[in-house]
Amino acid sequence: MIKRFIFIFIFVYFSFSSLFATQEYHYDVLGRIPVLYNGRLQPFESFARQMLISIREKSTIKRVVDGKSVSIPASMWLWEVLTHTKYSMADPIFLIHDRDIRHEFKLKDTQKSFSYTELEPHILNIQSKVLSFSTEKSLSVYEQNMKQLAGKLTLYISLMHSFIPYHDILFYDYVTAYHKRVKHGLSLFNRYNESGFLSKEKDQLHLIEFNQDFKRHRQFSDISQLSMYPSQSNPEDLETWTNTGSELLKHLDFNYESNSVLLYFASLTLYFDQHNITSFNETLDSLLAYYDASLPNFFNVLTLEYYFTVMNPFYICMVLYVFILCAVLLFYLFDYAFLYLIAKYCCLFTFGLHTLSLIARMIILDRPPVINLYSSAVFVGWVSIALCLLQERIFKNKLGYFMSSILGFLTLIIAHHLALQSDTMAQMQAVLDSNFWLSTHVITITLGYGGTFLAGMIATCYVAINILRKASHQQNLQLYKMVYAIICFSLFFSFIGTVLGGIWADQSWGRFWGWDPKENGALLIVIFNAIILHARLAGFSGIRGVMLMAIFGNIVTAFSWFGVNMLGVGLHSYGFMNEAFQWLMLYNVIQVIIVVIGYNFILSKPVK
């Protein structure tokens, strides 16, 4: 009886709640609409988050509504930017950390985020200052910040002009008026070419307006990088996708029929302006159905990318790795078995989610797991955790889940910050666009990275254990065997990956080895791992020596992975970085301190 009552209550509740629910715009449907940007077909949601990151340096935005700060979807923010709403122009999305810039433009010194409305009066001044900067010498911090602000404003303005280059006219009205005058303008143009003149002043004005439309759309097509309109004849040919300016230019052909997607978007702007939520949502559903039918080879993958973007599974994994670390540390403190079981099963679940997320990226991109610096961080973490779980199964020393949580969190926090710099699924340079070589060279090199970092992590645990409590010789020997096995693993894959990289270079650039910074970094990892094994074999290093060298191997690997990318030179252009130098140096200093502490305070005898 009680179960039946509960079922009836739930049924009635959801039935009536759906009837009286406030109708809202379906921004989730809008987020699934495909757009083409920088050569990559992606959901509107992915593009919106990418633009937010480029401008605001975050993928989320909050707005004050009825006195409360609420998060709004990225798709909603971008749509309002495209349609020039007053709300989007008032969003404080431009970060200005430089106090001198704030003072120069008399902005409030008590805030660091400003809206487009606040900065609009200063745009010309900002652009003129950037143009005056010397290109022959390095820019000062002030000049770099000013240039960055100008770039963000330029990007924002280009987004505002993705539909039309005006603020005071609706896209629907503009398209409707243009359709009416374009054919008349073409007939006037043809008559003028034949006769050389137009007798009526009204016709002359129409022809001038027609020429202005042509010049405006020609300039518009050259500026906008956002392509929203597929070819009517072959929508899956991405080379034929056009932006608004190019699409409007196609109407210069008398026989051209208006693109269905253009008419859909024009209608959406009308319904949005009229606050006609029902018609807006129905039009969105029709547009999505059109893409479903016209993009059979892309639509399912785009839908997967949308849900992948919204879910953000790697961020969830990062949070779970922190939870695992807390559970393991509590287990070490209180020795409660259930805490260890929680850490174990949570780690297995998180690793499974980590794995599924990697597979999802591979399906979305139709590429191997490593295609850029961001994906290398994700994959290095995955490799390290897989090796940790394998060693935990073999040695059962209750260190595997502890190391998994730390390495998982650190690599994903690195990936999280790399995601704030560019599109994480961006296509690579043409010379790197080879699935075969990506599957061999890049992945094997990354396996070497992951193994070397894990060896350094185990060695760090060795130092910490022997400082906090004197470990037995048997415990130290077990850790020593773990490090030795991982170093052998790393040397094998680093060497194979480096050789394959030489073959790749010979086929791509015409030389096997060119002393490129990235090549040198890979070679350093091979040499350093070989030094550790030779020192052990020759009897120069025992447990402590091998462990301390393994920790120093973290510095070598970090330099190869990130340091050479900060040089900004070489043919490996897939991961250049301008920032994070201080974090790399801090990491290196910490590793040196650990080595010094381990050398001075651990008195265990070398074991050959």
DRENVEXTOR-287190 format. One record per residue (C-alpha): x, y, z; residue in three letters; residue number from 1. Coordinates in steps of 0.001 Angstrom, whole numbers, plus 524288, in hexadecimal, padded with zeros to 5 digits. Layout:
N
X,Y,Z,ala,NUM
...
//
This chain:
608
80000,80000,80000,met,1
80ADE,80974,803BE,ile,2
812B5,80620,7F772,lys,3
806A5,80883,7EF0F,arg,4
80448,81594,7F5AC,phe,5
81275,819AF,7F37C,ile,6
8119A,815DF,7E51C,phe,7
804EB,81D8E,7E33C,ile,8
80AC1,82956,7EA4A,phe,9
816F0,82960,7E1BA,ile,10
80ECE,827C8,7D553,phe,11
80591,832EB,7D8E3,val,12
810C2,83BAC,7DD56,tyr,13
81872,83A8F,7D0C2,phe,14
80C38,83B7D,7C86D,ser,15
807D5,8483A,7CEA2,phe,16
8159F,84DB3,7CFCA,ser,17
81769,84BF6,7C12B,ser,18
80A90,852FA,7BEAB,leu,19
80DC9,85EB8,7C719,phe,20
81C6A,85F27,7C44C,ala,21
821AE,86C14,7BF54,thr,22
8246E,86B63,7B0D0,gln,23
832A3,86DD1,7AD7A,glu,24
83B16,86ED7,7A171,tyr,25
840EC,861B1,79DC1,his,26
84F21,865A6,79E53,tyr,27
852BB,85755,79F8A,asp,28
84D6F,85553,791C1,val,29
8547E,8618E,78D14,leu,30
860F6,85C13,792F5,gly,31
8601C,85045,789E8,arg,32
85F45,8584A,77D5C,ile,33
86B9E,85617,7751A,pro,34
87482,86177,7718E,val,35
88195,861B8,76A8A,leu,36
88CA2,86967,770C7,tyr,37
89B20,868D3,76D9F,asn,38
898C9,85D28,764E7,gly,39
89211,854EB,76F5A,arg,40
883BC,85147,76F53,leu,41
87EF1,85218,77D4A,gln,42
87295,85418,78552,pro,43
86E58,861F8,7883B,phe,44
870AF,85F2C,796B8,glu,45
87EF2,85B80,79482,ser,46
88128,867B9,78C70,phe,47
87A60,87028,796A9,ala,48
882DC,86AEA,7A1A0,arg,49
88EFC,86CBA,79963,gln,50
88B69,87B04,7971C,met,51
8888F,87D18,7A58D,leu,52
895C8,8776D,7A917,ile,53
89C96,8800D,79F0D,ser,54
89612,88C60,7A436,ile,55
89305,889E4,7B28B,arg,56
89D4C,87F54,7B532,glu,57
89278,876BD,7BAB3,lys,58
88887,86DCF,7B459,ser,59
87D4C,87293,7BCD9,thr,60
876C8,87FA2,7BF17,ile,61
86DF9,884ED,7C9B5,lys,62
863D5,88FA7,7C8C0,arg,63
85BD0,896B8,7D2F6,val,64
84D68,8936C,7D104,val,65
84346,898A4,7DA96,asp,66
84E06,89BFE,7E423,gly,67
85403,88E5F,7E39B,lys,68
8606F,889ED,7DCD8,ser,69
85D21,87E87,7D3E3,val,70
8652D,876C2,7CA2A,ser,71
8609B,8778C,7BC25,ile,72
863A1,86D99,7B179,pro,73
86EA8,870EB,7A833,ala,74
86566,86F09,79CAF,ser,75
85C15,87908,7A270,met,76
86716,882E5,7A442,trp,77
86C1E,8813E,7965D,leu,78
85E8F,881F7,7905B,trp,79
85C2C,88EBD,79773,glu,80
8693A,893E0,79277,val,81
8659C,89023,78483,leu,82
85884,89707,785D1,thr,83
85E22,8A31E,78CA8,his,84
855F8,8A28A,79909,thr,85
8584C,8ACD2,7A364,lys,86
85A7D,8A212,7AD76,tyr,87
8662B,89C5E,7A659,ser,88
86C43,8A9C3,7A481,met,89
86AEA,8AC37,7B319,ala,90
8716B,89F75,7B735,asp,91
87E9E,8A25B,7BDB1,pro,92
886A6,89899,7B5E5,ile,93
892FB,8A059,7B2C3,phe,94
89D4A,89E4E,7BD44,leu,95
8A6DC,8A995,7BEF1,ile,96
8B100,8A653,7C946,his,97
8BA27,8B15A,7C570,asp,98
8B794,8BCFA,7CE45,arg,99
8BE44,8C64E,7C4C8,asp,100
8B47E,8C2C6,7BA21,ile,101
8A917,8C4BF,7C360,arg,102
8AE49,8D20C,7C776,his,103
8B117,8D61A,7B978,glu,104
8A305,8D40E,7B54F,phe,105
89D7D,8D8C5,7C258,lys,106
8974D,8CBBA,7C588,leu,107
8937C,8C7FC,7D350,lys,108
89F67,8C39D,7DACD,asp,109
89701,8BB9F,7E414,thr,110
8936D,8B1B8,7D985,gln,111
89B18,8A9C4,7CFA8,lys,112
8902A,8A52F,7C6B1,ser,113
889AE,8AE8B,7BD47,phe,114
87ECC,8ADD3,7B345,ser,115
87F01,8B127,7A4E5,tyr,116
8766E,8BCEB,7A7D6,thr,117
880C3,8C23F,7B117,glu,118
88BF4,8BFFC,7A78E,leu,119
88531,8C3E4,79ADC,glu,120
888CF,8D27B,79BEB,pro,121
89737,8CEB4,79CF8,his,122
8981E,8C4AF,791ED,ile,123
89E1F,8CDC2,787C6,leu,124
8A7ED,8D2BC,791B0,asn,125
8ABAA,8C4D6,79581,ile,126
8AD62,8C09D,7875F,gln,127
8B58C,8CC93,783DD,ser,128
8BE7A,8CA24,78F75,lys,129
8C09F,8BBFF,78B7D,val,130
8C3D6,8C017,77D89,leu,131
8CDFC,8C994,782C6,ser,132
8D579,8BF05,78A1F,phe,133
8E2BB,8BBD2,78478,ser,134
8E428,8AE89,77E15,thr,135
8F2FC,8AEC5,77E8E,glu,136
8F46B,8AD44,78D34,lys,137
8EDCA,8A51D,79790,ser,138
8E16A,8AADA,79D42,leu,139
8E098,8AF89,7AB43,ser,140
8D6B1,8A99A,7B4A3,val,141
8CDD6,8B565,7B28B,tyr,142
8CEAA,8B3ED,7A3BF,glu,143
8CC0D,8A552,7A475,gln,144
8BFF3,8A791,7ACCF,asn,145
8BB27,8B253,7A3BB,met,146
8BD20,8A996,797E4,lys,147
8B5E7,89E7A,79E9C,gln,148
8AA73,8A777,7A1DB,leu,149
8A9EA,8AC52,793CA,ala,150
8A99E,89E46,78EF0,gly,151
89E47,89ADD,797E7,lys,152
89695,8A6CE,79395,leu,153
89916,8A39F,7854A,thr,154
8944C,895B4,78766,leu,155
88819,89A7B,78E76,tyr,156
884FC,8A43B,783A8,ile,157
886B4,899BF,7793F,ser,158
87D03,89137,780AB,leu,159
8734D,89C5F,78155,met,160
87463,89DB2,77292,his,161
872C3,88F47,76F8C,ser,162
8650B,891E5,76A55,phe,163
8657C,8A01C,765EE,ile,164
86EFE,8AB73,767D0,pro,165
864AF,8B3DC,76E78,tyr,166
85F6F,8B525,77C4B,his,167
852BD,8BC27,7796D,asp,168
84C14,8B2D2,77004,ile,169
846C6,8A526,771A9,leu,170
84D0C,89A85,76979,phe,171
83FAA,895FE,764DE,tyr,172
83C24,8A3B7,7603E,asp,173
84955,8A544,759AB,tyr,174
8483A,89861,7523E,val,175
83A21,89B0E,74E57,thr,176
83D68,8A896,7491E,ala,177
84987,8A388,74245,tyr,178
841E5,898C8,73B5D,his,179
83872,8A305,7363C,lys,180
84299,8AC6B,73105,arg,181
84D18,8A30D,72C1D,val,182
845EE,89E99,71FCF,lys,183
841D5,8AC6D,71CB4,his,184
84FE0,8B0B6,71ED8,gly,185
854D5,8A61B,715AC,leu,186
84B91,8AA4F,70AEA,ser,187
84FD6,8B879,70CA1,leu,188
85E12,8B451,70C5A,phe,189
85C27,8ACB0,6FFB1,asn,190
854BB,8B7FE,6F97C,arg,191
85F72,8C170,6FD70,tyr,192
869E3,8B89B,6F785,asn,193
86261,8B80D,6EABB,glu,194
85EB1,8C665,6E95A,ser,195
868F3,8CD31,6F1A7,gly,196
85F17,8D57A,6F92C,phe,197
85256,8D575,700DD,leu,198
848C1,8E053,6FE0C,ser,199
8410F,8E007,70ABB,lys,200
84746,8E55E,71719,glu,201
84004,8DB1D,71F05,lys,202
8467D,8D047,7171F,asp,203
853C0,8D6A0,718DB,gln,204
851F5,8D6BD,7279F,leu,205
84DC3,8C876,72762,his,206
859E5,8C4EB,71F95,leu,207
862AB,8CC39,72919,ile,208
85C42,8C503,7345D,glu,209
85E0B,8B822,72D18,phe,210
86C90,8BAE3,72B25,asn,211
86DE3,8BE4E,73981,gln,212
86778,8B15B,73D0A,asp,213
87133,8AA44,73467,phe,214
87D12,8B110,73A53,lys,215
877DC,8AF4C,74815,arg,216
87547,8A0CE,74669,his,217
88256,89ED7,73F98,arg,218
8895E,8A514,74B13,gln,219
8807E,89DE0,7548A,phe,220
883C7,890C7,74E4A,ser,221
89261,89359,74FB7,asp,222
89196,89700,75E27,ile,223
8888A,88CE5,7643D,ser,224
88E86,87F92,76749,gln,225
881C1,87979,76BDB,leu,226
87B83,87154,76117,ser,227
86D71,86DBB,7641F,met,228
867AC,86A40,756E0,tyr,229
86A26,85D1B,75037,pro,230
86917,85B46,741AB,ser,231
85B55,857D3,73D67,gln,232
86053,84DCF,733A2,ser,233
86AC3,84745,73C1B,asn,234
869BA,84B2D,74A80,pro,235
8744B,8419B,74ED0,glu,236
87EAE,84850,7468C,asp,237
8846A,85141,750F2,leu,238
88C00,858F0,746B6,glu,239
87F1D,85E56,7418B,thr,240
87A0E,8637B,74E96,trp,241
878D3,8724D,74E9E,thr,242
87768,87DA7,75801,asn,243
86C60,88785,7573A,thr,244
8737C,890EA,74E2D,gly,245
876EC,88648,7446A,ser,246
8693B,880AF,74503,glu,247
8630B,88DDC,74205,leu,248
86C6C,88FBA,73699,leu,249
86718,8833A,73082,lys,250
85A3C,88A4F,72E52,his,251
860D8,891D2,7234D,leu,252
85D8D,885D9,71B34,asp,253
84FB1,8878B,715F4,phe,254
84D22,878F7,716EC,asn,255
85238,8772B,724BB,tyr,256
84850,872C0,72ED4,glu,257
84A00,87781,73CBB,ser,258
850F4,86E2A,745D6,asn,259
8475E,8677D,74F00,ser,260
85087,8694E,75A8A,val,261
85166,877ED,757DF,leu,262
8429B,878E3,7584B,leu,263
84226,870C8,764BD,tyr,264
84BD4,879AE,76BA9,phe,265
844CF,885D5,766C4,ala,266
8380A,88095,76C4B,ser,267
83EAA,87D65,77936,leu,268
84330,88B78,77AAE,thr,269
83551,89030,77812,leu,270
82EFE,88721,78203,tyr,271
83991,88A26,78BEA,phe,272
83746,898B8,78A45,asp,273
82899,896B1,78BB0,gln,274
82A81,88DF2,797AC,his,275
822B2,8839A,79073,asn,276
82857,87806,797BB,ile,277
81F75,86DCF,79190,thr,278
822C3,87183,7838D,ser,279
83127,872F9,78710,phe,280
831BF,86535,78CA1,asn,281
829FE,85F62,78156,glu,282
83320,865BF,7777D,thr,283
83EE5,860A0,77EEE,leu,284
8393D,852E5,77EA1,asp,285
836F8,85405,76FF7,ser,286
844DD,858EF,76DD3,leu,287
84A7A,84DC1,775CE,leu,288
8423E,84405,76E24,ala,289
8477D,849F5,76184,tyr,290
85578,8479D,76600,tyr,291
8520C,839DB,76A6B,asp,292
84D59,836C5,75CBE,ala,293
857DB,83E07,75518,ser,294
863EC,83A5C,75D28,leu,295
8629C,82B95,75F3B,pro,296
8715C,82999,7609B,asn,297
8734F,834B5,76A45,phe,298
866F3,8369C,7722E,phe,299
8686F,82B74,77BF5,asn,300
8768E,82F1C,77EB1,val,301
872B1,83D5C,7808A,leu,302
8681B,8392A,78A08,thr,303
87226,8312B,79186,leu,304
87B39,83CF4,79209,glu,305
8702F,84577,79737,tyr,306
86D5E,83C61,7A290,tyr,307
87BEF,83A65,7A4C0,phe,308
87DC9,8492A,7A58E,thr,309
8724C,84B37,7AEB5,val,310
875F7,83FE5,7B791,met,311
88481,84378,7B7FB,asn,312
88870,835CC,7BCAA,pro,313
896D8,838E9,7BEC6,phe,314
89314,84348,7C8A4,tyr,315
88AB3,83925,7CFA9,ile,316
8965D,82FDF,7CFA2,cys,317
89EF5,83A88,7D546,met,318
8958C,83C9D,7E09C,val,319
89475,82DF6,7E2EA,leu,320
8A344,82C7D,7E362,tyr,321
8A385,83684,7EE5E,val,322
8991E,82E9A,7F58A,phe,323
8A139,82230,7F3C0,ile,324
8AD47,82907,7F90C,leu,325
8A5D0,82D41,80535,cys,326
8A0A6,81F73,8074F,ala,327
8AE47,81981,80605,val,328
8B45D,8236A,80F4C,leu,329
8A9B9,820C1,81958,leu,330
8AC6C,8123E,817D0,phe,331
8BAE7,8148F,81A68,tyr,332
8B775,81C54,826A8,leu,333
8ACF5,813B1,82CA7,phe,334
8AF0C,8067A,825FA,asp,335
8A084,8043C,8239D,tyr,336
89EC4,7F9C1,81946,ala,337
89236,7FFA7,813DC,phe,338
8999B,80C24,81044,leu,339
8A2F6,8042D,80809,tyr,340
8978C,7FD57,8015E,leu,341
8912A,80A7C,7FE8D,ile,342
89DD5,80F7A,7F887,ala,343
89F8F,802F0,7F0BD,lys,344
8922D,8023D,7EA7C,tyr,345
89141,810E1,7E888,cys,346
89E82,81095,7E1BE,cys,347
89A38,8057C,7D8E1,leu,348
88DB1,80CC6,7D59A,phe,349
894FF,81975,7D2EA,thr,350
89F07,81293,7CA81,phe,351
893CB,80C7B,7C2EA,gly,352
88DBE,819F8,7C0E3,leu,353
89B28,81F25,7BD0B,his,354
89C62,8141F,7B310,thr,355
88EBA,815FE,7AD75,leu,356
89145,82493,7AC33,ser,357
89DB9,821EA,7A48D,leu,358
89655,818A3,79BA2,ile,359
88B9F,822CF,799BF,ala,360
895CC,82CE4,79585,arg,361
89B87,82316,78BF0,met,362
88E03,820AB,7861A,ile,363
88B08,82F35,78531,ile,364
897F4,8329C,77EC7,leu,365
89A0B,825DF,77751,asp,366
8A7F7,826C0,77C40,arg,367
8B0D9,81F9B,785DB,pro,368
8B089,82486,793F6,pro,369
8BBEA,82E24,79297,val,370
8BA6D,8393E,788C3,ile,371
8BECB,8454A,7905D,asn,372
8C499,849A3,79D41,leu,373
8B77B,848D8,7A456,tyr,374
8B4E6,83AD8,7A032,ser,375
8C2DE,83707,7A3A0,ser,376
8C066,83B4F,7B1BB,ala,377
8B3EB,83343,7B24D,val,378
8BAA5,82762,7AC67,phe,379
8C6D7,82867,7B4F6,val,380
8BDDC,82813,7C0C5,gly,381
8B68D,81C59,7BB6D,trp,382
8C337,814D2,7B8D2,val,383
8C88B,817F3,7C657,ser,384
8BC0F,81391,7CD0A,ile,385
8BB67,80704,7C511,ala,386
8C952,803BB,7C93E,leu,387
8C623,8072C,7D762,cys,388
8BA84,7FDEE,7D775,leu,389
8C2AD,7F342,7D123,leu,390
8CD60,7F4A1,7DB53,gln,391
8C36D,7F4CA,7E64E,glu,392
8BE1D,7E7EF,7E148,arg,393
8CBDF,7E21F,7E0CF,ile,394
8D21F,7E774,7ED3E,phe,395
8C5F2,7EA3C,7F597,lys,396
8CD2E,7F46E,7FDBF,asn,397
8C194,7FDD7,7FE87,lys,398
8C8D6,8088E,7F731,leu,399
8C23E,806E8,7E9F3,gly,400
8B5C9,80E74,7ECD4,tyr,401
8BD4A,81920,7F3F2,phe,402
8C64D,81B5D,7E849,met,403
8BAEE,81A14,7DEC4,ser,404
8B376,824EE,7E584,ser,405
8BF0E,82E43,7E5B0,ile,406
8C359,82BC1,7D7AD,leu,407
8B555,82C02,7D2D2,gly,408
8B274,838EA,7D960,phe,409
8BF41,83F76,7D553,leu,410
8BE62,83B8E,7C703,thr,411
8B005,83F53,7C602,leu,412
8B234,84C6A,7CCB8,ile,413
8BCDA,84EE4,7C295,ile,414
8B347,84B01,7B7DC,ala,415
8A8DC,853C2,7BDED,his,416
8B1B2,85FA7,7BD17,his,417
8B635,85C1A,7AF62,leu,418
8A7D2,85BC1,7AB81,ala,419
8A6F7,86A2F,7AF1A,leu,420
8B096,86D8E,7A43D,gln,421
8AA69,867D6,797FF,ser,422
8A0B7,85E37,7924B,asp,423
8A441,850F7,7980A,thr,424
89F54,849F8,78BD8,met,425
8A57F,852EB,781C9,ala,426
8AAFC,84CB7,7758D,gln,427
8B9B2,84B64,774B1,met,428
8C32C,850C9,76AB8,gln,429
8C291,849EF,75D96,ala,430
8D00F,843D8,75F6F,val,431
8CB3B,83D7E,76BF1,leu,432
8BE32,8394E,7664B,asp,433
8C18E,82AED,76529,ser,434
8BA53,820A0,76CEB,asn,435
8C4EA,81668,76AD6,phe,436
8D00B,81E8D,77040,trp,437
8C7A6,823FE,77B1B,leu,438
8C478,81603,77ECA,ser,439
8D2C2,81262,77FA1,thr,440
8DC3D,81D72,78231,his,441
8D429,826AE,78A9F,val,442
8CD7E,81C31,792C4,ile,443
8DA02,814A2,79588,thr,444
8E0EB,82125,7998A,ile,445
8D586,8247A,7A283,thr,446
8D60B,816E2,7A87F,leu,447
8E434,819DC,7ABC8,gly,448
8E029,826B9,7B21F,tyr,449
8D5FC,81FF4,7BA85,gly,450
8DF4E,8153C,7BED3,gly,451
8EA49,81EA3,7C263,thr,452
8E133,8271A,7CA7C,phe,453
8DC0D,81B10,7D184,leu,454
8E9ED,81696,7D499,ala,455
8EC9A,823F8,7DA63,gly,456
8DFF6,8233C,7E234,met,457
8E379,815FA,7E802,ile,458
8F10A,81B09,7EB4F,ala,459
8EAF0,826D2,7F204,thr,460
8E293,81D7F,7FA17,cys,461
8EF19,8164E,7FDA4,tyr,462
8F51F,822F5,802CC,val,463
8E8CE,826C6,80A38,ala,464
8E720,8195A,81088,ile,465
8F53E,818E1,81510,asn,466
8F481,82685,81AD8,ile,467
8E776,824AF,821D3,leu,468
8EAA1,8171D,826C5,arg,469
8F66B,80EBB,82434,lys,470
8F264,804CC,819F0,ala,471
8F75A,7F6F5,81A8B,ser,472
90149,7F21A,810CE,his,473
8F6D4,7E950,80ADF,gln,474
8EDA0,7F4E1,808B7,gln,475
8F85F,7FCF7,8027C,asn,476
8FC31,7F19D,7F9D4,leu,477
8EE31,7F01E,7F542,gln,478
8ED40,7FE91,7F197,leu,479
8FA7A,7FD59,7EB01,tyr,480
8F58E,7F214,7E28F,lys,481
8E98C,7F9FF,7DEE9,met,482
8F1D0,80591,7DA85,val,483
8FB29,7FCC7,7D310,tyr,484
8F000,7F658,7CBA5,ala,485
8E9CC,8036B,7C83D,ile,486
8F6C3,80931,7C39B,ile,487
8F8A9,7FD7E,7BA98,cys,488
8EAE0,7FFBE,7B574,phe,489
8ED93,80E3C,7B355,ser,490
8FAA5,80C14,7ACAC,leu,491
8F4C7,80240,7A33E,phe,492
8E983,80AE8,79EE4,phe,493
8F179,81783,79EF7,ser,494
8FBDB,81155,7965B,phe,495
8F216,80B3B,78CF2,ile,496
8EA60,817ED,78C5C,gly,497
8F687,82008,789A8,thr,498
8FAE4,81719,77E94,val,499
8ED40,8171F,778B2,leu,500
8ED62,825ED,779DC,gly,501
8F9B3,82631,771AD,gly,502
8F328,81DE2,7673C,ile,503
8E754,826EE,767AC,trp,504
8F032,832CE,76652,ala,505
8F721,82CAC,75ABD,asp,506
8EA36,82A91,753C2,gln,507
8E43A,837A4,757B8,ser,508
8EFB1,8410E,75746,trp,509
8FA28,839B2,74FDB,gly,510
903DA,83728,75AD9,arg,511
904C3,82CBA,76554,phe,512
90A8F,83562,76FEB,trp,513
90BA9,8441F,77077,gly,514
90EC4,84729,77EB8,trp,515
90163,84D20,78054,asp,516
8FEBF,850F6,78EA2,pro,517
8F402,846C2,78FEE,lys,518
8FCC3,83C5B,78A00,glu,519
90787,83FFB,79381,asn,520
8FDF3,83F31,79ED1,gly,521
8F9AA,83186,79ADF,ala,522
907E3,82D7D,79989,leu,523
90ACC,832B4,7A737,leu,524
90062,829C0,7AD09,ile,525
90631,81DFB,7A60F,val,526
91408,8216A,7AA56,ile,527
91041,8243F,7B86E,phe,528
90898,8179B,7BA20,asn,529
913FC,8104D,7B407,ala,530
91D4C,816F7,7BDA2,ile,531
91514,8122E,7C91F,ile,532
91541,80428,7C442,leu,533
923D4,8046C,7C12E,his,534
9270B,80A5F,7CE72,ala,535
91F4A,7FF85,7D4F6,arg,536
92587,7F4EE,7CC9A,leu,537
93356,7FA11,7CEE7,ala,538
93123,7FAB2,7DD8F,gly,539
93263,80976,7DE91,phe,540
9248F,80AE0,7E3EE,ser,541
91CAA,802E5,7ED5F,gly,542
90F09,80514,7F27B,ile,543
91100,8131F,7F6A1,arg,544
918A1,81722,7EA83,gly,545
90ECF,8116B,7E102,val,546
90391,8178E,7E878,met,547
909A5,82516,7E8B2,leu,548
90D17,82472,7DA4A,met,549
8FF0F,8204F,7D75F,ala,550
8FA39,82C8B,7DE5A,ile,551
90389,834E2,7D653,phe,552
8FDE6,82E24,7CA57,gly,553
8F171,835D8,7CCEA,asn,554
8F8FC,8424E,7C9C6,ile,555
8FE3B,83CA1,7BD15,val,556
8F0BA,837FD,7B8F6,thr,557
8EA07,844BF,7BCB2,ala,558
8F400,84C2B,7B48E,phe,559
8F1C4,8435C,7A8D7,ser,560
8E302,843D0,7AA62,trp,561
8E0F2,85246,7AD4F,phe,562
8EDEE,85963,7ADF8,gly,563
8F177,85850,79F9D,val,564
8E3C2,85CE2,79BFA,asn,565
8E69A,869AE,7A2F2,met,566
8F20E,86C49,799D0,leu,567
8E888,86EFB,78EBA,gly,568
8F1B1,8698E,78457,val,569
8F2C7,85CF4,77CC2,gly,570
8EA08,854E0,77408,leu,571
8E202,84F17,77F29,his,572
8D859,85A50,77EE6,ser,573
8CCCD,852FF,784A3,tyr,574
8CF31,8577B,79287,gly,575
8D5FF,8649A,79379,phe,576
8D3E5,86B2E,7A09B,met,577
8D639,8791E,7A505,asn,578
8D2D7,8779D,7B34B,glu,579
8D4A3,86E5D,7BEDC,ala,580
8E368,87006,7BEF3,phe,581
8E321,87392,7CD5B,gln,582
8DB2A,8675B,7D073,trp,583
8E4D9,85ED3,7C92E,leu,584
8F01D,864FE,7D0A3,met,585
8E8E6,86334,7DD87,leu,586
8E6B4,854DF,7DA55,tyr,587
8F526,85329,7D72C,asn,588
8F94B,859CE,7E3D0,val,589
8F051,850D0,7EB9F,ile,590
8F64A,844DE,7E51B,gln,591
9040C,849AD,7E83C,val,592
9002F,84BF9,7F677,ile,593
8FAC4,83E1D,7F75F,ile,594
90770,838BA,7F1AE,val,595
90FAD,8408B,7FB5F,val,596
9073B,83C4C,806D7,ile,597
907B5,82E39,8026F,gly,598
9166E,82E86,800EC,tyr,599
9191C,834C0,80E2C,asn,600
90EF1,82E7A,816F5,phe,601
90D66,82098,811EB,ile,602
9186E,81842,81726,leu,603
91473,80B2E,81193,ser,604
91FD1,803C0,80BC3,lys,605
92073,80203,7FD15,pro,606
91BFD,7F4C5,7F889,val,607
92240,7EFFF,7EC19,lys,608
//
